[in-house]
Amino acid sequence: MTHLLERLSRALYITAGVVLMALAVALQAVALTIVGSSLLSLDRSVATQSMLDAIGLIVLGVASLEIAKYLFDEEVFRDRQLHRADEARRTLNKFMTTIIIALSLEGLVFVFEARTHGEGYLISAAVILLVDTLMFVGLALFQWLIRRAETIQVPRPPGAPPGAED
């Protein structure tokens, strides 16, 4: 039963990863068509807005691709559990860094859009960047705590072989 659940789980992760990759490619293609059509219009304001929209789509596509890559790396190709603190730290760090970068870029896009759309976008940009900063601080706190956890010596049970601290 456990083997069946593992195979089903792996199949679902593969499906999710493939779908995310396909959507990431589609987002990139849509971004290129938006920019291409806006440049053909020869209207500066339309082209500028289209490029900002395309940046948002590209950032979302890259974030989707990174999440798909994470799913394949951690759930499909590596048949391991995160038993050690350093493995959890590295895995979460890669994942959260991708999200933080995507949020930062989206906040930057909103700052540029505030120039043409008004203060509402500036407030949205400030909220996005505030959340992004809190996520960054949270990740730093997690890093600090997990590094401290790595230094804690766990006593071995009597009679356990060396290296069996997991």
N, C-alpha and C positions, 0 to 999 in steps of 0.2 A: 504493500500500500504506500509506504514511504517513497519507494522508487518511482511509482506512478505519479505521485504528487510532485516529486522533483522534476520529472520529465515534463509534466504539464506546466509547472512553474517556468521552466526554462523555455518552453514553447511560447508561453505568453510574453516573456521578456524579449524573445527574438521578434515576435510579432510587433510588440510596442516599439522596439528599436527600429525595425524596418519602416514602420509607419511614420515615426518621427523623422527618420532620414528622408523619406519621400516628401513629407510636408516641408522640411527644411529646404530641399531642392526647389519645391514649388514656390515657396516664399521668395527665394532668390530670383527665380524666373519672373515672378510677378513684379518684383522690385525693378528688374531690368526693363521690363516692358513699360512700366510706369515712367521711368526716367526717359526711355527712348521716345515714347509718345509725347512727353512734355517738352522735350528738346525740339521736336519737330514743330511744335506749336509756335515757337519763337517768341513766346510771352515769358518775360523774365520772372514775374511773380508766380505764374503757374509752374514754371520749371523749378524755381526755388522750393515751392511747397511740395512738389512731386519728389524732389530729391530728399527733403526731410522725411516724407512718408516712406521713401525707399530705404533710408537709413534705419528707420524703425523696423521695417520688414526684414532687413538684412540682419539686424541685431537679434530679432526674434528667431530668425532662421539659424543663426550661429548658436544661440542658446539651445534651440531644439536639437541641433546636431550634437552639441556637447552632452546633452542629457542622453541622447541615443548612444553616444560613444561610452558614456558612463555605464549605461545598462548592459552593453555588450561586454565591456571590460570587467565589471564587477559581478554581474549576475549570469553571464553566459560562458565566457571564456575561462574565468577563474572559478574553479570549483572549491571555494574555501569560505569559511565563515570568518567574521571579524571578531576573533577571540582576543586579540592583543590590542592594547590601547593605541600603539603606534599605527596599526592598520586602520583603525577607526578614524584616527586623526587625519591620516593622509587621504582617505576616501572622502570624508566629509569636507576636508579642505578643498579638494579639487572641485567637488560639486558646488559648494557654496561660493567659491571664487568665481565660477562661471555665472552664477545667478547675480552676484554682486556687480560684476562687470556689465552684464546685460542691463541691470537696473540703472547703473551709472550712465550708460550710453543713452538709455531711454529718457532719463532726467535731463541730459544734455540736449536731446532733441526737443523736449518740451520747452527748455529755455530759449532755443532758437525760434520755436513756433510762437512763443509769447511776443516776439517782435512783431509778428503780423496778425496774431489773433487776439491779443489783449491780455489783461491781467489774469484771467481765469487759468490760462496755461502756465503762468508764472507760479500761481499758487499750487497747481498740480505738480509742477517741476519741483517746487520746494518740498512738498510732501513726499514725492518719490525719492528725492535726494536725502531727506531726513530718515526715511525707512531704510534706504541703502546704507546710510551711516550707522544706524542702529544694528543692521545685520553685520556690518564690518566689525563693530565693537563686540557684538555677540560672538562672532567667529574668533576674534582675538582672545576673548575671555575663555572660550572653549579650548583654544590652543594652549593657553596658560594652565588651565585646570588639568587638561589631559597630560601635559608634560609633567606636571606635578604627580599625577597618578602613575606615570611610568616609572618614577623614582621610588615609589613605595615598594618595599620588600615584602613579598607575601611568603609567609613561612610554609614550608613543605610539610604535608602530613607525615607522621612517623612511618617509615618503611617505603615511602614513595621514591621512585627513581629520580635522579637529577634531571631537570628540564620538564618536570610534570606539574609546573605551577599553574597551568591553564585551568 
